[in-house]
Amino acid sequence: MMTAPTPAPALTKAIEVACPGCGEATWYSAQNPYRPFCSARCQGHDFGAWASEHYRVNAAPTAAQDEE
Ligand SMILES: [Zn+2]
């Protein structure tokens, strides 16, 4: 007789955290695909800010100008 695999009890592993995007309390758990954010909107917003900052750093002239 086969025994169906029991899903891991992810619900018991949920941790309440503050969303880095808006500061609202949310759950860091397998049930939250946007963790540690509360929603896709907060997740996307934070990534956008990080990306633009990252590009700005890359675009800044650095040692290349010292060669003159
Ligand atoms: Zn949020």
N, CA, C, O and the ligand as a Tripos MOL2 file, in Angstrom:
@<TRIPOS>MOLECULE
protein
  273   271    69     0     0
PROTEIN
NO_CHARGES

@<TRIPOS>ATOM
      1 N           0.8510   -1.1960    0.0000 N.3       1 MET1
      2 CA          0.0000    0.0000    0.0000 C.3       1 MET1
      3 C           0.8850    1.2430    0.0000 C.2       1 MET1
      4 O           1.7710    1.3920    0.8410 O.2       1 MET1
      5 N           0.6270    2.1270   -0.9560 N.am      2 MET2
      6 CA          1.4700    3.3140   -1.0770 C.3       2 MET2
      7 C           1.0120    4.4170   -0.1160 C.2       2 MET2
      8 O          -0.1780    4.6310    0.1150 O.2       2 MET2
      9 N           1.9840    5.0790    0.4090 N.am      3 THR3
     10 CA          1.6780    6.2030    1.2910 C.3       3 THR3
     11 C           1.9690    7.5110    0.5570 C.2       3 THR3
     12 O           3.0870    7.7270    0.0890 O.2       3 THR3
     13 N           0.9950    8.3550    0.4610 N.am      4 ALA4
     14 CA          1.2050    9.6440   -0.2000 C.3       4 ALA4
     15 C           2.1840   10.4870    0.6060 C.2       4 ALA4
     16 O           2.0680   10.5960    1.8260 O.2       4 ALA4
     17 N           3.1530   11.0850   -0.0940 N.am      5 PRO5
     18 CA          4.1120   11.9370    0.6260 C.3       5 PRO5
     19 C           3.4180   13.1290    1.2700 C.2       5 PRO5
     20 O           2.6360   13.8400    0.6380 O.2       5 PRO5
     21 N           3.7210   13.3160    2.5110 N.am      6 THR6
     22 CA          3.0990   14.4340    3.2270 C.3       6 THR6
     23 C           3.8930   15.7140    2.9940 C.2       6 THR6
     24 O           5.1070   15.7330    3.1960 O.2       6 THR6
     25 N           3.2370   16.7610    2.5800 N.am      7 PRO7
     26 CA          3.9460   18.0370    2.3800 C.3       7 PRO7
     27 C           4.5860   18.5200    3.6630 C.2       7 PRO7
     28 O           4.0530   18.3310    4.7560 O.2       7 PRO7
     29 N           5.7240   19.1400    3.5100 N.am      8 ALA8
     30 CA          6.4080   19.6790    4.6890 C.3       8 ALA8
     31 C           5.5130   20.7060    5.3770 C.2       8 ALA8
     32 O           4.8170   21.4780    4.7190 O.2       8 ALA8
     33 N           5.5380   20.7040    6.6680 N.am      9 PRO9
     34 CA          4.7050   21.6590    7.4220 C.3       9 PRO9
     35 C           5.2740   23.0650    7.3480 C.2       9 PRO9
     36 O           5.7720   23.5970    8.3400 O.2       9 PRO9
     37 N           5.1970   23.6700    6.1510 N.am     10 ALA10
     38 CA          5.7880   24.9920    5.9500 C.3      10 ALA10
     39 C           5.0940   26.0480    6.7870 C.2      10 ALA10
     40 O           5.7020   27.0440    7.1770 O.2      10 ALA10
     41 N           3.8380   25.8290    7.0570 N.am     11 LEU11
     42 CA          3.0880   26.8480    7.7840 C.3      11 LEU11
     43 C           3.6850   27.1140    9.1580 C.2      11 LEU11
     44 O           3.6130   28.2310    9.6700 O.2      11 LEU11
     45 N           4.2650   26.0930    9.7430 N.am     12 THR12
     46 CA          4.8190   26.2800   11.0830 C.3      12 THR12
     47 C           6.1490   27.0010   11.0320 C.2      12 THR12
     48 O           6.6660   27.4210   12.0680 O.2      12 THR12
     49 N           6.7210   27.1550    9.8220 N.am     13 LYS13
     50 CA          8.0220   27.7970    9.7100 C.3      13 LYS13
     51 C           7.9010   29.2710    9.3530 C.2      13 LYS13
     52 O           8.9150   29.9440    9.1690 O.2      13 LYS13
     53 N           6.6950   29.7790    9.2540 N.am     14 ALA14
     54 CA          6.5090   31.1760    8.8800 C.3      14 ALA14
     55 C           7.0870   32.1040    9.9420 C.2      14 ALA14
     56 O           6.9200   31.8900   11.1430 O.2      14 ALA14
     57 N           7.7610   33.1260    9.4710 N.am     15 ILE15
     58 CA          8.3290   34.1300   10.3670 C.3      15 ILE15
     59 C           7.7680   35.4880    9.9690 C.2      15 ILE15
     60 O           7.7500   35.8440    8.7910 O.2      15 ILE15
     61 N           7.3170   36.2310   10.9510 N.am     16 GLU16
     62 CA          6.7930   37.5540   10.6410 C.3      16 GLU16
     63 C           7.9560   38.5320   10.4830 C.2      16 GLU16
     64 O           8.8160   38.6530   11.3550 O.2      16 GLU16
     65 N           7.9540   39.2230    9.3470 N.am     17 VAL17
     66 CA          9.0200   40.1830    9.0710 C.3      17 VAL17
     67 C           8.4000   41.4820    8.5700 C.2      17 VAL17
     68 O           7.2240   41.5230    8.2100 O.2      17 VAL17
     69 N           9.1990   42.5320    8.5510 N.am     18 ALA18
     70 CA          8.7400   43.7960    7.9910 C.3      18 ALA18
     71 C           9.1390   43.8520    6.5260 C.2      18 ALA18
     72 O          10.3050   43.6550    6.1830 O.2      18 ALA18
     73 N           8.1740   44.1180    5.6710 N.am     19 CYS19
     74 CA          8.4360   44.1930    4.2380 C.3      19 CYS19
     75 C           9.4590   45.2890    3.9570 C.2      19 CYS19
     76 O           9.2500   46.4300    4.3690 O.2      19 CYS19
     77 N          10.5640   44.9780    3.2630 N.am     20 PRO20
     78 CA         11.5740   45.9940    2.9520 C.3      20 PRO20
     79 C          11.0390   47.0880    2.0360 C.2      20 PRO20
     80 O          11.6050   48.1780    1.9550 O.2      20 PRO20
     81 N           9.9470   46.7850    1.3530 N.am     21 GLY21
     82 CA          9.3970   47.7590    0.4100 C.3      21 GLY21
     83 C           8.5330   48.8060    1.0870 C.2      21 GLY21
     84 O           8.6930   49.9980    0.8280 O.2      21 GLY21
     85 N           7.6170   48.3810    1.9530 N.am     22 CYS22
     86 CA          6.6580   49.3190    2.5300 C.3      22 CYS22
     87 C           6.6700   49.2920    4.0510 C.2      22 CYS22
     88 O           6.0320   50.1320    4.6860 O.2      22 CYS22
     89 N           7.3800   48.3460    4.6430 N.am     23 GLY23
     90 CA          7.4780   48.3070    6.0880 C.3      23 GLY23
     91 C           6.3220   47.5880    6.7650 C.2      23 GLY23
     92 O           6.3050   47.4550    7.9890 O.2      23 GLY23
     93 N           5.3670   47.1290    5.9890 N.am     24 GLU24
     94 CA          4.2390   46.4130    6.5700 C.3      24 GLU24
     95 C           4.6860   45.0420    7.0390 C.2      24 GLU24
     96 O           5.6090   44.4500    6.4800 O.2      24 GLU24
     97 N           4.0330   44.5520    8.0560 N.am     25 ALA25
     98 CA          4.3370   43.2120    8.5430 C.3      25 ALA25
     99 C           3.8650   42.1820    7.5200 C.2      25 ALA25
    100 O           2.7380   42.2570    7.0290 O.2      25 ALA25
    101 N           4.7260   41.2280    7.2070 N.am     26 THR26
    102 CA          4.3620   40.1750    6.2680 C.3      26 THR26
    103 C           4.9910   38.8840    6.7510 C.2      26 THR26
    104 O           5.7210   38.8640    7.7430 O.2      26 THR26
    105 N           4.6980   37.7980    6.0340 N.am     27 TRP27
    106 CA          5.1820   36.4910    6.4760 C.3      27 TRP27
    107 C           6.2830   35.9890    5.5750 C.2      27 TRP27
    108 O           6.1050   35.8740    4.3620 O.2      27 TRP27
    109 N           7.4110   35.6940    6.1640 N.am     28 TYR28
    110 CA          8.5080   35.0730    5.4220 C.3      28 TYR28
    111 C           8.3080   33.5650    5.5200 C.2      28 TYR28
    112 O           8.7060   32.9270    6.4950 O.2      28 TYR28
    113 N           7.6870   33.0200    4.4930 N.am     29 SER29
    114 CA          7.4010   31.5960    4.5260 C.3      29 SER29
    115 C           7.2220   31.0850    3.1070 C.2      29 SER29
    116 O           7.1690   31.8670    2.1580 O.2      29 SER29
    117 N           7.1300   29.7900    2.9710 N.am     30 ALA30
    118 CA          6.9240   29.1890    1.6620 C.3      30 ALA30
    119 C           5.5890   29.6010    1.0700 C.2      30 ALA30
    120 O           5.3860   29.5120   -0.1410 O.2      30 ALA30
    121 N           4.6860   30.0490    1.9160 N.am     31 GLN31
    122 CA          3.3780   30.4750    1.4390 C.3      31 GLN31
    123 C           3.4470   31.8470    0.7680 C.2      31 GLN31
    124 O           2.5130   32.2500    0.0750 O.2      31 GLN31
    125 N           4.5410   32.5540    0.9730 N.am     32 ASN32
    126 CA          4.6580   33.8940    0.4220 C.3      32 ASN32
    127 C           5.7080   33.9130   -0.6840 C.2      32 ASN32
    128 O           6.9020   33.9560   -0.3910 O.2      32 ASN32
    129 N           5.2910   33.8800   -1.9450 N.am     33 PRO33
    130 CA          6.2420   33.8260   -3.0580 C.3      33 PRO33
    131 C           7.0400   35.1080   -3.2060 C.2      33 PRO33
    132 O           8.0310   35.1300   -3.9350 O.2      33 PRO33
    133 N           6.6350   36.1720   -2.5340 N.am     34 TYR34
    134 CA          7.3130   37.4680   -2.6730 C.3      34 TYR34
    135 C           8.2420   37.7460   -1.5010 C.2      34 TYR34
    136 O           8.8230   38.8280   -1.4080 O.2      34 TYR34
    137 N           8.3840   36.7770   -0.6100 N.am     35 ARG35
    138 CA          9.2150   36.9830    0.5700 C.3      35 ARG35
    139 C          10.5890   37.5450    0.1870 C.2      35 ARG35
    140 O          11.0910   37.1740   -0.8750 O.2      35 ARG35
    141 N          11.2100   38.3840    0.9500 N.am     36 PRO36
    142 CA         10.6570   38.9010    2.2150 C.3      36 PRO36
    143 C           9.6960   40.0660    2.0280 C.2      36 PRO36
    144 O           9.3750   40.7600    2.9930 O.2      36 PRO36
    145 N           9.2320   40.2920    0.8010 N.am     37 PHE37
    146 CA          8.3060   41.3890    0.5650 C.3      37 PHE37
    147 C           6.8780   40.9180    0.8050 C.2      37 PHE37
    148 O           6.6180   39.7240    0.9500 O.2      37 PHE37
    149 N           5.9490   41.8860    0.8460 N.am     38 CYS38
    150 CA          4.5620   41.5330    1.1140 C.3      38 CYS38
    151 C           3.8150   41.2840   -0.1780 C.2      38 CYS38
    152 O           2.7630   40.6450   -0.1680 O.2      38 CYS38
    153 N           4.3400   41.7800   -1.3010 N.am     39 SER39
    154 CA          3.6040   41.6540   -2.5510 C.3      39 SER39
    155 C           4.5560   41.8140   -3.7320 C.2      39 SER39
    156 O           5.7080   42.2170   -3.5700 O.2      39 SER39
    157 N           4.0530   41.4920   -4.9220 N.am     40 ALA40
    158 CA          4.8700   41.6320   -6.1240 C.3      40 ALA40
    159 C           5.2290   43.0930   -6.3640 C.2      40 ALA40
    160 O           6.2920   43.4010   -6.9030 O.2      40 ALA40
    161 N           4.3450   43.9780   -5.9640 N.am     41 ARG41
    162 CA          4.5970   45.3990   -6.1840 C.3      41 ARG41
    163 C           5.8090   45.8560   -5.3790 C.2      41 ARG41
    164 O           6.6840   46.5480   -5.8990 O.2      41 ARG41
    165 N           5.8550   45.4680   -4.1180 N.am     42 CYS42
    166 CA          6.9900   45.8540   -3.2850 C.3      42 CYS42
    167 C           8.2620   45.1750   -3.7860 C.2      42 CYS42
    168 O           9.3300   45.7880   -3.7990 O.2      42 CYS42
    169 N           8.1560   43.9490   -4.1840 N.am     43 GLN43
    170 CA          9.3230   43.2200   -4.6650 C.3      43 GLN43
    171 C           9.8850   43.8820   -5.9100 C.2      43 GLN43
    172 O          11.0970   44.0660   -6.0230 O.2      43 GLN43
    173 N           9.0190   44.2390   -6.8400 N.am     44 GLY44
    174 CA          9.4660   44.8600   -8.0730 C.3      44 GLY44
    175 C          10.0330   46.2420   -7.8310 C.2      44 GLY44
    176 O          11.0140   46.6330   -8.4640 O.2      44 GLY44
    177 N           9.4260   46.9860   -6.9210 N.am     45 HIS45
    178 CA          9.8920   48.3410   -6.6430 C.3      45 HIS45
    179 C          11.3050   48.3060   -6.0740 C.2      45 HIS45
    180 O          12.1600   49.0970   -6.4740 O.2      45 HIS45
    181 N          11.5450   47.4060   -5.1560 N.am     46 ASP46
    182 CA         12.8570   47.3480   -4.5230 C.3      46 ASP46
    183 C          13.9190   46.9290   -5.5300 C.2      46 ASP46
    184 O          15.0280   47.4630   -5.5380 O.2      46 ASP46
    185 N          13.5730   45.9850   -6.3650 N.am     47 PHE47
    186 CA         14.5370   45.5290   -7.3640 C.3      47 PHE47
    187 C          14.8550   46.6410   -8.3390 C.2      47 PHE47
    188 O          16.0060   46.8010   -8.7440 O.2      47 PHE47
    189 N          13.8410   47.4190   -8.7250 N.am     48 GLY48
    190 CA         14.0600   48.5160   -9.6560 C.3      48 GLY48
    191 C          15.0250   49.5440   -9.0780 C.2      48 GLY48
    192 O          15.9200   50.0290   -9.7690 O.2      48 GLY48
    193 N          14.8340   49.8670   -7.8120 N.am     49 ALA49
    194 CA         15.7080   50.8410   -7.1710 C.3      49 ALA49
    195 C          17.1280   50.3050   -7.0920 C.2      49 ALA49
    196 O          18.0930   51.0340   -7.3230 O.2      49 ALA49
    197 N          17.2430   49.0550   -6.7710 N.am     50 TRP50
    198 CA         18.5670   48.4550   -6.6670 C.3      50 TRP50
    199 C          19.2570   48.4430   -8.0280 C.2      50 TRP50
    200 O          20.4490   48.7350   -8.1340 O.2      50 TRP50
    201 N          18.4910   48.1010   -9.0750 N.am     51 ALA51
    202 CA         19.0630   48.0010  -10.4110 C.3      51 ALA51
    203 C          19.5430   49.3630  -10.8920 C.2      51 ALA51
    204 O          20.6380   49.4730  -11.4420 O.2      51 ALA51
    205 N          18.7460   50.3880  -10.6920 N.am     52 SER52
    206 CA         19.1400   51.7090  -11.1850 C.3      52 SER52
    207 C          20.3830   52.1950  -10.4440 C.2      52 SER52
    208 O          21.2610   52.8280  -11.0310 O.2      52 SER52
    209 N          20.4440   51.8950   -9.1650 N.am     53 GLU53
    210 CA         21.6210   52.2970   -8.4020 C.3      53 GLU53
    211 C          22.8500   51.5270   -8.8800 C.2      53 GLU53
    212 O          23.9520   52.0690   -8.9650 O.2      53 GLU53
    213 N          22.6330   50.2690   -9.1840 N.am     54 HIS54
    214 CA         23.7280   49.4380   -9.6510 C.3      54 HIS54
    215 C          24.2560   49.9550  -10.9830 C.2      54 HIS54
    216 O          25.4660   49.9970  -11.2100 O.2      54 HIS54
    217 N          23.3420   50.3470  -11.8560 N.am     55 TYR55
    218 CA         23.7530   50.8510  -13.1670 C.3      55 TYR55
    219 C          24.4920   52.1770  -13.0190 C.2      55 TYR55
    220 O          25.4480   52.4530  -13.7440 O.2      55 TYR55
    221 N          24.0400   52.9860  -12.0770 N.am     56 ARG56
    222 CA         24.6670   54.2870  -11.8910 C.3      56 ARG56
    223 C          26.1310   54.1050  -11.4960 C.2      56 ARG56
    224 O          27.0130   54.8230  -11.9640 O.2      56 ARG56
    225 N          26.3630   53.1280  -10.6250 N.am     57 VAL57
    226 CA         27.7340   52.8700  -10.1860 C.3      57 VAL57
    227 C          28.5760   52.3990  -11.3600 C.2      57 VAL57
    228 O          29.7240   52.8140  -11.5190 O.2      57 VAL57
    229 N          27.9970   51.5300  -12.1830 N.am     58 ASN58
    230 CA         28.7460   51.0110  -13.3260 C.3      58 ASN58
    231 C          29.0250   52.1000  -14.3570 C.2      58 ASN58
    232 O          30.0560   52.0760  -15.0280 O.2      58 ASN58
    233 N          28.1080   53.0490  -14.4800 N.am     59 ALA59
    234 CA         28.2410   54.0730  -15.5120 C.3      59 ALA59
    235 C          29.2530   55.1400  -15.1120 C.2      59 ALA59
    236 O          29.7820   55.8550  -15.9640 O.2      59 ALA59
    237 N          29.5180   55.2430  -13.8200 N.am     60 ALA60
    238 CA         30.4380   56.2900  -13.3760 C.3      60 ALA60
    239 C          31.8470   56.0120  -13.8910 C.2      60 ALA60
    240 O          32.3310   54.8860  -13.7780 O.2      60 ALA60
    241 N          32.5020   57.0050  -14.4470 N.am     61 PRO61
    242 CA         33.8790   56.8190  -14.9100 C.3      61 PRO61
    243 C          34.8130   56.5910  -13.7370 C.2      61 PRO61
    244 O          34.7040   57.2500  -12.7040 O.2      61 PRO61
    245 N          35.7110   55.6710  -13.9020 N.am     62 THR62
    246 CA         36.6030   55.3290  -12.7840 C.3      62 THR62
    247 C          38.0660   55.4420  -13.2130 C.2      62 THR62
    248 O          38.5200   56.5190  -13.5980 O.2      62 THR62
    249 N          38.7640   54.3850  -13.1490 N.am     63 ALA63
    250 CA         40.1980   54.4200  -13.4310 C.3      63 ALA63
    251 C          40.5110   54.7460  -14.8880 C.2      63 ALA63
    252 O          41.6340   55.1310  -15.2150 O.2      63 ALA63
    253 N          39.5150   54.5910  -15.7640 N.am     64 ALA64
    254 CA         39.7590   54.8170  -17.1880 C.3      64 ALA64
    255 C          40.2480   56.2410  -17.4400 C.2      64 ALA64
    256 O          41.0280   56.4770  -18.3630 O.2      64 ALA64
    257 N          39.7990   57.1760  -16.6360 N.am     65 GLN65
    258 CA         40.1770   58.5600  -16.8700 C.3      65 GLN65
    259 C          41.5810   58.8660  -16.3390 C.2      65 GLN65
    260 O          42.1850   59.8740  -16.7060 O.2      65 GLN65
    261 N          42.0800   58.0070  -15.4930 N.am     66 ASP66
    262 CA         43.4170   58.2790  -14.9500 C.3      66 ASP66
    263 C          44.5220   57.9700  -15.9430 C.2      66 ASP66
    264 O          45.6860   58.2910  -15.7060 O.2      66 ASP66
    265 N          44.1570   57.3460  -17.0580 N.am     67 GLU67
    266 CA         45.1690   56.9470  -18.0140 C.3      67 GLU67
    267 C          45.6750   58.1260  -18.8500 C.2      67 GLU67
    268 O          46.7170   58.0300  -19.4990 O.2      67 GLU67
    269 N          44.9500   59.2100  -18.8310 N.am     68 GLU68
    270 CA         45.3750   60.3570  -19.6460 C.3      68 GLU68
    271 C          46.6760   60.9560  -19.1280 C.2      68 GLU68
    272 O          47.1760   61.9280  -19.6950 O.2      68 GLU68
    273 ZN          5.3060   45.7450    1.0900 Zn       69 ZN69
@<TRIPOS>BOND
     1     1     2 1
     2     2     3 1
     3     3     4 2
     4     3     5 am
     5     5     6 1
     6     6     7 1
     7     7     8 2
     8     7     9 am
     9     9    10 1
    10    10    11 1
    11    11    12 2
    12    11    13 am
    13    13    14 1
    14    14    15 1
    15    15    16 2
    16    15    17 am
    17    17    18 1
    18    18    19 1
    19    19    20 2
    20    19    21 am
    21    21    22 1
    22    22    23 1
    23    23    24 2
    24    23    25 am
    25    25    26 1
    26    26    27 1
    27    27    28 2
    28    27    29 am
    29    29    30 1
    30    30    31 1
    31    31    32 2
    32    31    33 am
    33    33    34 1
    34    34    35 1
    35    35    36 2
    36    35    37 am
    37    37    38 1
    38    38    39 1
    39    39    40 2
    40    39    41 am
    41    41    42 1
    42    42    43 1
    43    43    44 2
    44    43    45 am
    45    45    46 1
    46    46    47 1
    47    47    48 2
    48    47    49 am
    49    49    50 1
    50    50    51 1
    51    51    52 2
    52    51    53 am
    53    53    54 1
    54    54    55 1
    55    55    56 2
    56    55    57 am
    57    57    58 1
    58    58    59 1
    59    59    60 2
    60    59    61 am
    61    61    62 1
    62    62    63 1
    63    63    64 2
    64    63    65 am
    65    65    66 1
    66    66    67 1
    67    67    68 2
    68    67    69 am
    69    69    70 1
    70    70    71 1
    71    71    72 2
    72    71    73 am
    73    73    74 1
    74    74    75 1
    75    75    76 2
    76    75    77 am
    77    77    78 1
    78    78    79 1
    79    79    80 2
    80    79    81 am
    81    81    82 1
    82    82    83 1
    83    83    84 2
    84    83    85 am
    85    85    86 1
    86    86    87 1
    87    87    88 2
    88    87    89 am
    89    89    90 1
    90    90    91 1
    91    91    92 2
    92    91    93 am
    93    93    94 1
    94    94    95 1
    95    95    96 2
    96    95    97 am
    97    97    98 1
    98    98    99 1
    99    99   100 2
   100    99   101 am
   101   101   102 1
   102   102   103 1
   103   103   104 2
   104   103   105 am
   105   105   106 1
   106   106   107 1
   107   107   108 2
   108   107   109 am
   109   109   110 1
   110   110   111 1
   111   111   112 2
   112   111   113 am
   113   113   114 1
   114   114   115 1
   115   115   116 2
   116   115   117 am
   117   117   118 1
   118   118   119 1
   119   119   120 2
   120   119   121 am
   121   121   122 1
   122   122   123 1
   123   123   124 2
   124   123   125 am
   125   125   126 1
   126   126   127 1
   127   127   128 2
   128   127   129 am
   129   129   130 1
   130   130   131 1
   131   131   132 2
   132   131   133 am
   133   133   134 1
   134   134   135 1
   135   135   136 2
   136   135   137 am
   137   137   138 1
   138   138   139 1
   139   139   140 2
   140   139   141 am
   141   141   142 1
   142   142   143 1
   143   143   144 2
   144   143   145 am
   145   145   146 1
   146   146   147 1
   147   147   148 2
   148   147   149 am
   149   149   150 1
   150   150   151 1
   151   151   152 2
   152   151   153 am
   153   153   154 1
   154   154   155 1
   155   155   156 2
   156   155   157 am
   157   157   158 1
   158   158   159 1
   159   159   160 2
   160   159   161 am
   161   161   162 1
   162   162   163 1
   163   163   164 2
   164   163   165 am
   165   165   166 1
   166   166   167 1
   167   167   168 2
   168   167   169 am
   169   169   170 1
   170   170   171 1
   171   171   172 2
   172   171   173 am
   173   173   174 1
   174   174   175 1
   175   175   176 2
   176   175   177 am
   177   177   178 1
   178   178   179 1
   179   179   180 2
   180   179   181 am
   181   181   182 1
   182   182   183 1
   183   183   184 2
   184   183   185 am
   185   185   186 1
   186   186   187 1
   187   187   188 2
   188   187   189 am
   189   189   190 1
   190   190   191 1
   191   191   192 2
   192   191   193 am
   193   193   194 1
   194   194   195 1
   195   195   196 2
   196   195   197 am
   197   197   198 1
   198   198   199 1
   199   199   200 2
   200   199   201 am
   201   201   202 1
   202   202   203 1
   203   203   204 2
   204   203   205 am
   205   205   206 1
   206   206   207 1
   207   207   208 2
   208   207   209 am
   209   209   210 1
   210   210   211 1
   211   211   212 2
   212   211   213 am
   213   213   214 1
   214   214   215 1
   215   215   216 2
   216   215   217 am
   217   217   218 1
   218   218   219 1
   219   219   220 2
   220   219   221 am
   221   221   222 1
   222   222   223 1
   223   223   224 2
   224   223   225 am
   225   225   226 1
   226   226   227 1
   227   227   228 2
   228   227   229 am
   229   229   230 1
   230   230   231 1
   231   231   232 2
   232   231   233 am
   233   233   234 1
   234   234   235 1
   235   235   236 2
   236   235   237 am
   237   237   238 1
   238   238   239 1
   239   239   240 2
   240   239   241 am
   241   241   242 1
   242   242   243 1
   243   243   244 2
   244   243   245 am
   245   245   246 1
   246   246   247 1
   247   247   248 2
   248   247   249 am
   249   249   250 1
   250   250   251 1
   251   251   252 2
   252   251   253 am
   253   253   254 1
   254   254   255 1
   255   255   256 2
   256   255   257 am
   257   257   258 1
   258   258   259 1
   259   259   260 2
   260   259   261 am
   261   261   262 1
   262   262   263 1
   263   263   264 2
   264   263   265 am
   265   265   266 1
   266   266   267 1
   267   267   268 2
   268   267   269 am
   269   269   270 1
   270   270   271 1
   271   271   272 2
@<TRIPOS>SUBSTRUCTURE
     1 MET1         2 RESIDUE 1 A MET
     2 MET2         6 RESIDUE 1 A MET
     3 THR3        10 RESIDUE 1 A THR
     4 ALA4        14 RESIDUE 1 A ALA
     5 PRO5        18 RESIDUE 1 A PRO
     6 THR6        22 RESIDUE 1 A THR
     7 PRO7        26 RESIDUE 1 A PRO
     8 ALA8        30 RESIDUE 1 A ALA
     9 PRO9        34 RESIDUE 1 A PRO
    10 ALA10       38 RESIDUE 1 A ALA
    11 LEU11       42 RESIDUE 1 A LEU
    12 THR12       46 RESIDUE 1 A THR
    13 LYS13       50 RESIDUE 1 A LYS
    14 ALA14       54 RESIDUE 1 A ALA
    15 ILE15       58 RESIDUE 1 A ILE
    16 GLU16       62 RESIDUE 1 A GLU
    17 VAL17       66 RESIDUE 1 A VAL
    18 ALA18       70 RESIDUE 1 A ALA
    19 CYS19       74 RESIDUE 1 A CYS
    20 PRO20       78 RESIDUE 1 A PRO
    21 GLY21       82 RESIDUE 1 A GLY
    22 CYS22       86 RESIDUE 1 A CYS
    23 GLY23       90 RESIDUE 1 A GLY
    24 GLU24       94 RESIDUE 1 A GLU
    25 ALA25       98 RESIDUE 1 A ALA
    26 THR26      102 RESIDUE 1 A THR
    27 TRP27      106 RESIDUE 1 A TRP
    28 TYR28      110 RESIDUE 1 A TYR
    29 SER29      114 RESIDUE 1 A SER
    30 ALA30      118 RESIDUE 1 A ALA
    31 GLN31      122 RESIDUE 1 A GLN
    32 ASN32      126 RESIDUE 1 A ASN
    33 PRO33      130 RESIDUE 1 A PRO
    34 TYR34      134 RESIDUE 1 A TYR
    35 ARG35      138 RESIDUE 1 A ARG
    36 PRO36      142 RESIDUE 1 A PRO
    37 PHE37      146 RESIDUE 1 A PHE
    38 CYS38      150 RESIDUE 1 A CYS
    39 SER39      154 RESIDUE 1 A SER
    40 ALA40      158 RESIDUE 1 A ALA
    41 ARG41      162 RESIDUE 1 A ARG
    42 CYS42      166 RESIDUE 1 A CYS
    43 GLN43      170 RESIDUE 1 A GLN
    44 GLY44      174 RESIDUE 1 A GLY
    45 HIS45      178 RESIDUE 1 A HIS
    46 ASP46      182 RESIDUE 1 A ASP
    47 PHE47      186 RESIDUE 1 A PHE
    48 GLY48      190 RESIDUE 1 A GLY
    49 ALA49      194 RESIDUE 1 A ALA
    50 TRP50      198 RESIDUE 1 A TRP
    51 ALA51      202 RESIDUE 1 A ALA
    52 SER52      206 RESIDUE 1 A SER
    53 GLU53      210 RESIDUE 1 A GLU
    54 HIS54      214 RESIDUE 1 A HIS
    55 TYR55      218 RESIDUE 1 A TYR
    56 ARG56      222 RESIDUE 1 A ARG
    57 VAL57      226 RESIDUE 1 A VAL
    58 ASN58      230 RESIDUE 1 A ASN
    59 ALA59      234 RESIDUE 1 A ALA
    60 ALA60      238 RESIDUE 1 A ALA
    61 PRO61      242 RESIDUE 1 A PRO
    62 THR62      246 RESIDUE 1 A THR
    63 ALA63      250 RESIDUE 1 A ALA
    64 ALA64      254 RESIDUE 1 A ALA
    65 GLN65      258 RESIDUE 1 A GLN
    66 ASP66      262 RESIDUE 1 A ASP
    67 GLU67      266 RESIDUE 1 A GLU
    68 GLU68      270 RESIDUE 1 A GLU
    69 ZN69       273 GROUP 0 **** ****
